[in-house]
Amino acid sequence: MKHDLVHVVDDDEAVRNTLSLLLHANGYRVRPWSSGEAMLANDFDSEPACVLIDLRAPTAADLDLLEAINRRGTMVATIILSEQADVRTAVAALQRGAANFIAMPAESELLLNGIRDVLGSLHNRQAAEARRRDAIAQLGKLSPRELEVLHGVASGKQNKVIALELGISPRTVEVYRANIMEKMNCRTLAGILRIAFIAGLLEDNVIAGAA
Protein backbone atom coordinates (compact mmCIF):
# COMPACT_ATOMS: atom_id res chain seq x y z
CA MET A 1 0.00 0.00 0.00
CA LYS A 2 1.09 3.57 -0.59
CA HIS A 3 3.12 5.44 2.02
CA ASP A 4 4.85 2.21 3.05
CA LEU A 5 8.55 2.46 3.80
CA VAL A 6 11.17 1.21 1.34
CA HIS A 7 14.87 1.05 2.24
CA VAL A 8 17.25 1.44 -0.70
CA VAL A 9 20.69 -0.11 -0.18
CA ASP A 10 23.21 0.75 -2.90
CA ASP A 11 26.81 1.95 -2.80
CA ASP A 12 26.24 3.99 -5.98
CA GLU A 13 24.75 7.37 -5.04
CA ALA A 14 23.35 7.92 -8.53
CA VAL A 15 21.50 4.60 -8.43
CA ARG A 16 20.23 5.33 -4.92
CA ASN A 17 18.90 8.69 -6.05
CA THR A 18 17.26 7.25 -9.16
CA LEU A 19 15.50 4.51 -7.20
CA SER A 20 14.50 6.97 -4.47
CA LEU A 21 12.94 9.37 -7.01
CA LEU A 22 10.97 6.50 -8.58
CA LEU A 23 9.68 5.33 -5.23
CA HIS A 24 8.80 8.82 -4.01
CA ALA A 25 6.89 9.43 -7.23
CA ASN A 26 4.83 6.32 -6.51
CA GLY A 27 3.90 7.30 -2.98
CA TYR A 28 6.51 5.44 -0.94
CA ARG A 29 8.62 6.79 1.87
CA VAL A 30 12.30 6.08 1.26
CA ARG A 31 15.37 5.63 3.46
CA PRO A 32 18.56 5.39 1.39
CA TRP A 33 21.65 3.57 2.68
CA SER A 34 25.12 3.45 1.20
CA SER A 35 25.68 -0.10 2.48
CA GLY A 36 24.01 -2.94 4.30
CA GLU A 37 26.41 -2.43 7.20
CA ALA A 38 25.20 1.17 7.57
CA MET A 39 21.62 -0.04 7.62
CA LEU A 40 22.36 -2.70 10.23
CA ALA A 41 23.98 -0.08 12.46
CA ASN A 42 20.69 1.83 12.68
CA ASP A 43 17.12 1.19 13.86
CA PHE A 44 15.55 0.13 10.58
CA ASP A 45 13.09 -2.56 11.68
CA SER A 46 10.65 -0.52 13.77
CA GLU A 47 7.90 -0.75 11.15
CA PRO A 48 6.97 -2.94 8.17
CA ALA A 49 9.20 -2.19 5.21
CA CYS A 50 10.62 -3.48 1.97
CA VAL A 51 14.41 -3.49 1.59
CA LEU A 52 15.86 -3.11 -1.91
CA ILE A 53 19.44 -4.34 -2.01
CA ASP A 54 21.42 -3.76 -5.19
CA LEU A 55 24.07 -6.45 -5.50
CA ARG A 56 25.58 -6.26 -8.95
CA ALA A 57 27.52 -9.53 -8.53
CA PRO A 58 26.59 -11.02 -5.14
CA THR A 59 29.43 -12.50 -3.11
CA ALA A 60 29.31 -14.81 -0.10
CA ALA A 61 29.79 -11.74 2.13
CA ASP A 62 26.83 -10.03 0.44
CA LEU A 63 24.63 -13.05 1.10
CA ASP A 64 25.76 -13.13 4.74
CA LEU A 65 24.72 -9.50 4.98
CA LEU A 66 21.34 -10.30 3.45
CA GLU A 67 20.82 -13.01 6.04
CA ALA A 68 21.81 -10.62 8.86
CA ILE A 69 19.21 -8.08 7.72
CA ASN A 70 16.48 -10.71 7.58
CA ARG A 71 17.41 -12.01 11.04
CA ARG A 72 16.56 -8.62 12.54
CA GLY A 73 12.88 -9.57 12.58
CA THR A 74 9.72 -10.18 10.62
CA MET A 75 9.10 -6.49 9.97
CA VAL A 76 11.18 -6.39 6.79
CA ALA A 77 11.12 -8.20 3.46
CA THR A 78 14.08 -7.98 1.11
CA ILE A 79 14.29 -7.79 -2.67
CA ILE A 80 17.63 -8.38 -4.34
CA LEU A 81 18.45 -6.42 -7.48
CA SER A 82 21.33 -7.93 -9.42
CA GLU A 83 22.94 -7.81 -12.83
CA GLN A 84 24.12 -11.37 -12.26
CA ALA A 85 20.79 -13.05 -12.86
CA ASP A 86 21.71 -16.73 -13.08
CA VAL A 87 19.55 -19.34 -11.35
CA ARG A 88 22.27 -20.33 -8.87
CA THR A 89 22.62 -16.76 -7.57
CA ALA A 90 18.86 -16.27 -7.33
CA VAL A 91 18.42 -19.53 -5.41
CA ALA A 92 21.25 -18.61 -3.02
CA ALA A 93 19.62 -15.24 -2.30
CA LEU A 94 16.21 -16.79 -1.73
CA GLN A 95 17.71 -19.39 0.59
CA ARG A 96 19.23 -16.58 2.66
CA GLY A 97 15.82 -14.98 3.14
CA ALA A 98 15.23 -12.75 0.13
CA ALA A 99 11.54 -12.40 -0.70
CA ASN A 100 12.25 -11.76 -4.39
CA PHE A 101 15.11 -11.54 -6.89
CA ILE A 102 14.91 -9.13 -9.81
CA ALA A 103 17.37 -9.15 -12.69
CA MET A 104 18.69 -5.71 -13.56
CA PRO A 105 18.23 -3.63 -15.58
CA ALA A 106 14.47 -3.99 -15.17
CA GLU A 107 11.44 -1.97 -16.22
CA SER A 108 10.15 0.37 -13.54
CA GLU A 109 6.75 -1.35 -13.50
CA LEU A 110 8.35 -4.74 -12.87
CA LEU A 111 10.23 -3.32 -9.90
CA LEU A 112 7.16 -1.55 -8.51
CA ASN A 113 5.03 -4.68 -8.89
CA GLY A 114 7.67 -6.66 -7.02
CA ILE A 115 7.65 -4.14 -4.18
CA ARG A 116 3.83 -4.15 -4.02
CA ASP A 117 3.74 -7.94 -3.91
CA VAL A 118 6.37 -8.18 -1.18
CA LEU A 119 4.74 -5.50 0.98
CA GLY A 120 1.31 -7.06 0.46
CA SER A 121 2.60 -10.43 1.66
CA LEU A 122 4.30 -8.76 4.61
CA HIS A 123 1.10 -7.00 5.69
CA ASN A 124 -0.92 -10.19 5.27
CA ARG A 125 1.58 -12.12 7.38
CA GLN A 126 1.51 -9.49 10.10
CA ALA A 127 -2.29 -9.40 10.10
CA ALA A 128 -2.35 -13.18 10.49
CA GLU A 129 0.14 -12.97 13.35
CA ALA A 130 -1.99 -10.30 15.04
CA ARG A 131 -5.02 -12.57 14.78
CA ARG A 132 -3.00 -15.42 16.25
CA ARG A 133 -1.85 -13.26 19.18
CA ASP A 134 -5.46 -12.20 19.85
CA ALA A 135 -6.63 -15.81 19.73
CA ILE A 136 -3.90 -16.92 22.15
CA ALA A 137 -4.94 -14.09 24.49
CA GLN A 138 -8.47 -15.49 24.35
CA LEU A 139 -7.16 -18.90 25.37
CA GLY A 140 -5.40 -17.22 28.28
CA LYS A 141 -8.82 -16.66 29.87
CA LEU A 142 -9.29 -20.41 30.28
CA SER A 143 -8.20 -22.65 33.14
CA PRO A 144 -5.83 -25.57 32.45
CA ARG A 145 -8.75 -28.02 32.61
CA GLU A 146 -10.85 -25.91 30.25
CA LEU A 147 -7.94 -25.85 27.81
CA GLU A 148 -7.75 -29.65 27.95
CA VAL A 149 -11.45 -29.89 27.21
CA LEU A 150 -11.18 -27.39 24.35
CA HIS A 151 -8.22 -29.31 22.97
CA GLY A 152 -10.37 -32.42 22.89
CA VAL A 153 -13.24 -30.60 21.22
CA ALA A 154 -10.89 -29.06 18.63
CA SER A 155 -9.53 -32.55 17.96
CA GLY A 156 -13.06 -33.69 17.06
CA LYS A 157 -13.57 -35.91 20.09
CA GLN A 158 -17.00 -36.58 21.57
CA ASN A 159 -17.81 -35.52 25.12
CA LYS A 160 -17.74 -39.09 26.42
CA VAL A 161 -14.27 -39.65 24.95
CA ILE A 162 -12.97 -36.40 26.46
CA ALA A 163 -14.52 -37.36 29.79
CA LEU A 164 -12.86 -40.78 29.73
CA GLU A 165 -9.44 -39.33 28.89
CA LEU A 166 -9.65 -36.68 31.62
CA GLY A 167 -11.26 -38.90 34.27
CA ILE A 168 -14.39 -36.79 34.61
CA SER A 169 -18.06 -37.27 33.75
CA PRO A 170 -19.60 -36.31 30.40
CA ARG A 171 -21.84 -33.90 32.29
CA THR A 172 -18.76 -32.15 33.69
CA VAL A 173 -17.38 -31.87 30.16
CA GLU A 174 -20.61 -30.12 29.16
CA VAL A 175 -20.20 -27.69 32.06
CA TYR A 176 -16.63 -26.93 30.99
CA ARG A 177 -17.78 -26.35 27.42
CA ALA A 178 -20.43 -23.91 28.62
CA ASN A 179 -17.80 -22.09 30.70
CA ILE A 180 -15.47 -21.93 27.70
CA MET A 181 -18.16 -20.35 25.52
CA GLU A 182 -18.95 -17.78 28.21
CA LYS A 183 -15.32 -16.83 28.88
CA MET A 184 -14.49 -16.53 25.20
CA ASN A 185 -17.73 -14.66 24.49
CA CYS A 186 -18.70 -17.08 21.73
CA ARG A 187 -22.26 -18.17 21.08
CA THR A 188 -21.42 -21.05 18.75
CA LEU A 189 -19.05 -23.98 18.74
CA ALA A 190 -17.84 -22.85 15.31
CA GLY A 191 -16.69 -19.54 16.78
CA ILE A 192 -14.73 -21.28 19.53
CA LEU A 193 -13.14 -23.70 17.08
CA ARG A 194 -12.13 -20.82 14.81
CA ILE A 195 -10.28 -19.15 17.69
CA ALA A 196 -8.72 -22.46 18.71
CA PHE A 197 -7.37 -23.19 15.23
CA ILE A 198 -6.10 -19.63 14.67
CA ALA A 199 -4.24 -19.89 17.98
CA GLY A 200 -2.79 -23.25 16.96
CA LEU A 201 -4.38 -25.01 19.93
CA LEU A 202 -3.28 -28.44 18.74
CA GLU A 203 0.32 -27.36 19.24
CA ASP A 204 1.38 -28.42 22.73
CA ASN A 205 3.45 -25.30 23.32
CA VAL A 206 0.40 -23.10 22.76
CA ILE A 207 -1.52 -24.94 25.47
CA ALA A 208 1.37 -24.61 27.89
CA GLY A 209 1.83 -20.93 27.07
CA ALA A 210 -1.85 -20.08 27.44
CA ALA A 211 -2.11 -21.91 30.75
Secondary structure, 3 states (H helix, E strand, C coil): CCCCEEEEECCCHHHHHHHHHHHHHCCCEEEEECCHHHHHCCCCCCCCEEEEEECCCCCHHHHHHHHHHHHCCCCEEEEEEECCCCHHHHHHHHHCCCCEEEECCCCHHHHHHHHHHHHHHHHHHHHHHHHHHHHHHHHCCCCHHHHHHHHHHHCCCCHHHHHHHHCCCHHHHHHHHHHHHHHCCCCCHHHHHHHHHHHCCCCHHHHHHHC
